[in-house]
Amino acid sequence: MIQLTADDIKSREFFSAHTVFCYISAHGEVGTHALIETLLKDKTVVVPYCTDSVGNMICVQIHSMEDLEEGRFGIPQPKYPVEFPKDKIDFAIVPGIAFDKEGYRLGYGKGYYDRFLRDISPYKLGVCQEMFYLDTVPHDEFDIRMNSVLLK
């Protein structure tokens, strides 16, 4: 599995961030488990927690990978979901099936990340495998654009 590491992320926004929101990789996504372990050493780490099956999620602070269990859709999620204020997020690492050159993402179609990110303004880094970086992906006015995309 392709892994994302802290060394891959070279932005000043990442280095200066206190609170980092990071997806927990599953189903062939670029791996984030090792990255999360590294981030836990000196940053506040919050991860997604799906609250329903129609596209809503919150973020939950974790202190170790032991705070996770298998959740909805087979994706690891916090065992004890206590909502963390999402407006405290400085930097968000967001997965996608594909991204385009304008920073738009193609997800799984439920809009979880678009709803979650729509009313906050952290630096948003999309992550995908290089072969899924496209000229364009379908998007509309509800889709949230990434500040940048990191290819692995």
C-alpha positions as CSV (number, residue, x, y, z in Angstrom):
1,M,0.0,0.0,0.0
2,I,1.2,3.5,-0.9
3,Q,1.8,5.5,2.3
4,L,1.7,9.2,3.0
5,T,4.3,10.5,5.4
6,A,4.9,13.9,7.1
7,D,8.0,14.3,4.9
8,D,5.7,14.3,1.8
9,I,3.8,17.4,3.0
10,K,6.1,20.4,2.4
11,S,3.7,23.3,3.0
12,R,4.3,26.0,5.6
13,E,0.6,25.7,6.5
14,F,1.2,22.1,7.6
15,F,4.3,22.9,9.6
16,S,2.6,25.7,11.5
17,A,-0.7,23.8,12.0
18,H,-1.6,23.0,15.6
19,T,-4.7,20.9,14.8
20,V,-4.7,18.5,11.8
21,F,-7.8,16.7,10.5
22,C,-6.8,13.6,8.7
23,Y,-8.8,10.8,7.1
24,I,-8.1,7.3,8.2
25,S,-7.2,5.3,5.1
26,A,-9.1,2.2,4.0
27,H,-10.1,0.4,0.8
28,G,-7.0,1.2,-1.2
29,E,-6.7,4.9,-0.4
30,V,-3.2,6.3,0.1
31,G,-2.3,5.1,3.6
32,T,-2.4,7.5,6.5
33,H,-1.9,5.3,9.5
34,A,1.9,5.9,9.8
35,L,1.3,9.7,9.2
36,I,-1.2,9.8,12.0
37,E,1.2,8.1,14.3
38,T,3.8,10.8,13.5
39,L,1.3,13.6,13.9
40,L,0.2,12.4,17.3
41,K,3.7,13.2,18.7
42,D,3.4,16.9,18.3
43,K,0.0,18.0,16.9
44,T,-3.6,17.7,17.9
45,V,-5.1,15.1,15.6
46,V,-8.8,14.9,14.7
47,V,-10.3,12.3,12.5
48,P,-13.7,11.8,10.8
49,Y,-16.7,10.1,12.4
50,C,-19.7,9.4,10.3
51,T,-22.9,10.2,12.3
52,D,-25.3,8.8,9.7
53,S,-25.5,7.2,6.3
54,V,-26.6,10.2,4.4
55,G,-23.5,12.4,4.4
56,N,-23.0,13.9,7.9
57,M,-19.9,13.6,9.9
58,I,-18.1,15.2,12.9
59,C,-14.4,15.2,13.8
60,V,-13.1,13.5,17.0
61,Q,-9.7,14.0,18.6
62,I,-7.7,10.8,19.0
63,H,-4.6,10.3,21.2
64,S,-3.4,7.0,19.7
65,M,-4.4,4.5,17.0
66,E,-5.8,2.4,19.8
67,D,-8.7,4.9,20.0
68,L,-10.0,3.4,16.8
69,E,-12.2,0.5,15.9
70,E,-13.8,-0.7,12.6
71,G,-16.8,1.4,11.8
72,R,-19.3,2.2,9.1
73,F,-18.2,1.1,5.6
74,G,-15.3,-0.8,7.1
75,I,-13.4,2.4,7.8
76,P,-11.6,2.7,11.2
77,Q,-13.3,5.3,13.4
78,P,-13.1,6.6,17.0
79,K,-14.5,4.2,19.6
80,Y,-15.7,7.0,21.8
81,P,-16.9,9.8,19.5
82,V,-16.8,13.1,21.4
83,E,-17.2,16.0,18.9
84,F,-14.2,18.3,18.6
85,P,-14.9,21.9,17.4
86,K,-14.2,21.7,13.7
87,D,-13.5,25.5,13.5
88,K,-10.2,24.7,15.4
89,I,-8.8,22.7,12.5
90,D,-5.8,24.4,10.9
91,F,-5.0,21.8,8.2
92,A,-7.2,19.1,6.6
93,I,-5.9,16.1,4.8
94,V,-8.7,14.8,2.5
95,P,-9.0,11.6,0.5
96,G,-10.5,11.3,-2.9
97,I,-11.0,8.7,-5.6
98,A,-9.7,11.3,-8.0
99,F,-8.7,14.9,-8.0
100,D,-8.5,17.4,-10.9
101,K,-6.0,20.2,-11.7
102,E,-8.4,22.8,-10.2
103,G,-8.4,21.0,-6.8
104,Y,-11.9,19.4,-7.1
105,R,-12.3,15.9,-5.8
106,L,-14.4,12.9,-6.7
107,G,-15.5,11.0,-3.7
108,Y,-17.9,8.2,-3.0
109,G,-21.0,10.3,-3.7
110,K,-22.5,11.0,-0.3
111,G,-20.9,14.4,0.2
112,Y,-19.5,13.8,3.7
113,Y,-16.3,15.8,3.2
114,D,-18.1,18.6,1.2
115,R,-20.7,19.1,4.0
116,F,-18.0,18.9,6.7
117,L,-15.6,21.4,5.1
118,R,-18.2,23.9,3.7
119,D,-18.3,26.3,6.7
120,I,-14.7,26.2,7.9
121,S,-11.5,27.4,6.3
122,P,-8.5,25.2,7.1
123,Y,-5.8,24.7,4.5
124,K,-7.2,21.7,2.5
125,L,-4.8,19.1,1.1
126,G,-6.3,16.5,-1.2
127,V,-4.4,13.1,-1.5
128,C,-4.6,10.5,-4.2
129,Q,-2.6,8.2,-6.3
130,E,-0.9,9.9,-9.2
131,M,-2.8,7.8,-11.8
132,F,-6.1,9.4,-10.4
133,Y,-5.0,13.0,-11.0
134,L,-7.2,14.1,-13.9
135,D,-7.6,17.2,-16.0
136,T,-11.2,17.6,-14.7
137,V,-13.7,15.8,-12.5
138,P,-17.4,16.5,-12.4
139,H,-18.2,19.2,-9.8
140,D,-21.0,21.6,-8.9
141,E,-21.4,24.6,-6.6
142,F,-21.6,22.4,-3.5
143,D,-18.2,20.8,-4.0
144,I,-15.3,22.0,-1.9
145,R,-12.1,22.8,-3.7
146,M,-8.7,21.8,-2.2
147,N,-5.9,24.3,-1.8
148,S,-3.5,21.8,-3.2
149,V,-3.3,18.1,-4.2
150,L,-0.5,15.7,-3.2
151,L,0.1,12.8,-5.5
152,K,1.6,9.5,-4.4
